[in-house]
Amino acid sequence: MAARAASRDSGIKADKYLPVTWMQGNLSGANLTRMYADPELTIALPSSSKISSWLDKACKAAPQTPEFFLPNN
């Protein structure tokens, strides 16, 4: 959270966007896997701003959690 906030304030975008880009890649991969199983299972991916908001919310809710995915957030 601190690195993402600092990058917003300093104009450096790498720390802000790298986690979002990583998440977009993982969601795209999961979506592609679903497409091969059944094309009707694919979903529209969330925007980068929605992913960024979700990451901020998840990290605020459980800042010491070592796992990337936080269930039900």
MARZA-652431 format. One record per atom (N, C-alpha, C): residue in three letters; z, y, x. Coordinates in steps of 0.1 Angstrom, whole numbers, padded with zeros to 4 digits, always signed. Atoms other than C-alpha are relative to their C-alpha. Layout:
% residues N
AlaZYX...
***
This chain:
% residues 73
Met+0000-0012+0008Met+0000+0000+0000Met+0000+0012+0009Ala-0001-0012-0009Ala+0009+0024+0028Ala-0013+0003+0007Ala+0013-0002-0007Ala-0024+0018+0047Ala-0010+0005-0010Arg+0010-0004+0010Arg-0044+0022+0015Arg+0002+0015-0004Ala-0003-0014+0003Ala-0026+0055+0006Ala-0003+0009+0012Ala+0003-0008-0012Ala-0029+0068+0042Ala-0015+0002+0001Ser+0014-0001-0001Ser-0066+0061+0042Ser-0006+0010-0010Arg+0004-0009+0011Arg-0070+0080+0009Arg+0002+0014+0005Asp-0004-0014-0004Asp-0052+0110+0024Asp-0007+0005+0012Ser+0006-0004-0013Ser-0069+0110+0058Ser-0015+0000-0001Gly+0014+0001+0001Gly-0104+0104+0045Gly-0006-0012+0007Ile+0005+0013-0006Ile-0107+0071+0064Ile+0000-0010-0012Lys+0002+0008+0012Lys-0121+0047+0038Lys+0001-0015+0003Ala+0000+0014-0004Ala-0120+0014+0057Ala+0012-0008-0006Asp-0012+0007+0005Asp-0084+0004+0048Asp+0000+0000-0015Lys+0000+0000+0014Lys-0090+0014+0012Lys-0010-0010-0006Tyr+0010+0008+0006Tyr-0122-0005+0006Tyr-0001-0014+0005Leu+0001+0014-0005Leu-0119-0036+0028Leu+0006-0010-0010Pro-0005+0010+0010Pro-0095-0054+0004Pro-0008-0001-0013Val+0008+0001+0012Val-0116-0044-0026Val-0013-0007+0003Thr+0012+0007-0003Thr-0148-0056-0009Thr+0003-0015+0002Trp-0004+0014-0002Trp-0130-0089+0001Trp+0001-0006-0014Met-0002+0005+0014Met-0120-0093-0036Met-0013-0002-0007Gln+0013+0001+0006Gln-0155-0086-0048Gln-0007-0012+0004Gly+0006+0012-0006Gly-0168-0113-0025Gly+0005-0013-0006Asn-0007+0012+0005Asn-0143-0139-0037Asn-0004-0002-0015Leu+0004+0001+0015Leu-0150-0131-0074Leu-0014-0004-0001Ser+0014+0004+0001Ser-0187-0133-0068Ser-0002-0014+0003Gly+0001+0015-0004Gly-0183-0167-0051Gly+0004-0009-0011Ala-0005+0008+0012Ala-0162-0180-0080Ala-0010+0001-0011Asn+0010-0002+0011Asn-0188-0166-0105Asn-0012-0009+0003Leu+0012+0008-0003Leu-0216-0183-0086Leu+0003-0015-0002Thr-0004+0014+0002Thr-0197-0216-0086Thr+0000-0004-0015Arg+0000+0002+0015Arg-0192-0213-0124Arg-0015-0001-0005Met+0013-0001+0005Met-0229-0205-0128Met-0007-0014+0002Tyr+0006+0013-0003Tyr-0239-0238-0112Tyr+0005-0011-0010Ala-0006+0009+0009Ala-0215-0257-0134Ala-0005+0002-0015Asp+0005-0004+0014Asp-0225-0239-0167Asp-0003+0015+0000Pro+0004-0015+0000Pro-0244-0206-0168Pro+0007+0008-0010Glu-0007-0008+0010Glu-0225-0196-0199Glu+0014+0004+0005Leu-0014-0003-0004Leu-0192-0195-0179Leu+0000+0012+0009Thr+0000-0012-0009Thr-0203-0166-0157Thr+0005+0012-0008Ile-0006-0012+0006Ile-0185-0133-0164Ile-0005+0012+0008Ala+0003-0012-0007Ala-0192-0097-0156Ala+0012+0004+0009Leu-0011-0003-0010Leu-0173-0087-0125Leu+0005+0014-0002Pro-0006-0014+0002Pro-0149-0057-0127Pro-0005+0009+0011Ser+0004-0011-0009Ser-0158-0024-0110Ser+0010+0000+0012Ser-0009-0001-0012Ser-0144-0016-0076Ser+0012+0009-0003Ser-0012-0008+0004Ser-0121+0010-0092Ser+0010-0008-0008Lys-0010+0009+0007Lys-0106-0016-0115Lys+0006-0010+0009Ile-0006+0009-0010Ile-0101-0040-0086Ile+0010+0007+0008Ser-0009-0009-0008Ser-0085-0012-0066Ser+0013+0002-0008Ser-0012-0003+0009Ser-0061-0004-0095Ser+0008-0013-0001Trp-0007+0013+0001Trp-0053-0041-0099Trp+0008-0003+0013Leu-0007+0003-0013Leu-0045-0045-0062Leu+0012+0009+0002Asp-0011-0009-0001Asp-0023-0014-0062Asp+0012-0005-0009Lys-0010+0004+0009Lys-0004-0027-0093Lys+0007-0013+0005Ala-0005+0013-0005Ala+0000-0062-0078Ala+0009+0002+0012Cys-0007-0002-0012Cys+0012-0049-0045Cys+0013+0008-0003Lys-0012-0007+0004Lys+0037-0025-0061Lys+0010-0010-0007Ala-0008+0009+0008Ala+0050-0053-0084Ala+0007-0010+0009Ala-0005+0011-0009Ala+0056-0078-0055Ala-0004+0003+0014Pro+0004-0004-0014Pro+0054-0060-0021Pro+0003-0010+0011Gln-0003+0009-0011Gln+0069-0088-0001Gln-0006-0014-0002Thr+0006+0013+0002Thr+0048-0116-0016Thr-0011-0003+0010Pro+0010+0002-0010Pro+0028-0132+0012Pro-0013-0005-0006Glu+0013+0005+0006Glu+0002-0147-0012Glu-0008+0011-0005Phe+0009-0011+0004Phe-0028-0127-0020Phe-0001+0000-0015Phe+0001+0000+0014Phe-0031-0138-0056Phe+0014-0001-0006Leu-0013-0001+0006Leu-0001-0128-0077Leu-0003-0004-0015Pro+0003+0004+0013Pro-0002-0147-0110Pro+0005+0010-0011Asn-0003-0008+0012Asn-0003-0129-0143Asn+0002+0015+0002Asn-0001-0014-0002Asn-0007-0094-0129Asn-0013+0007-0004
***
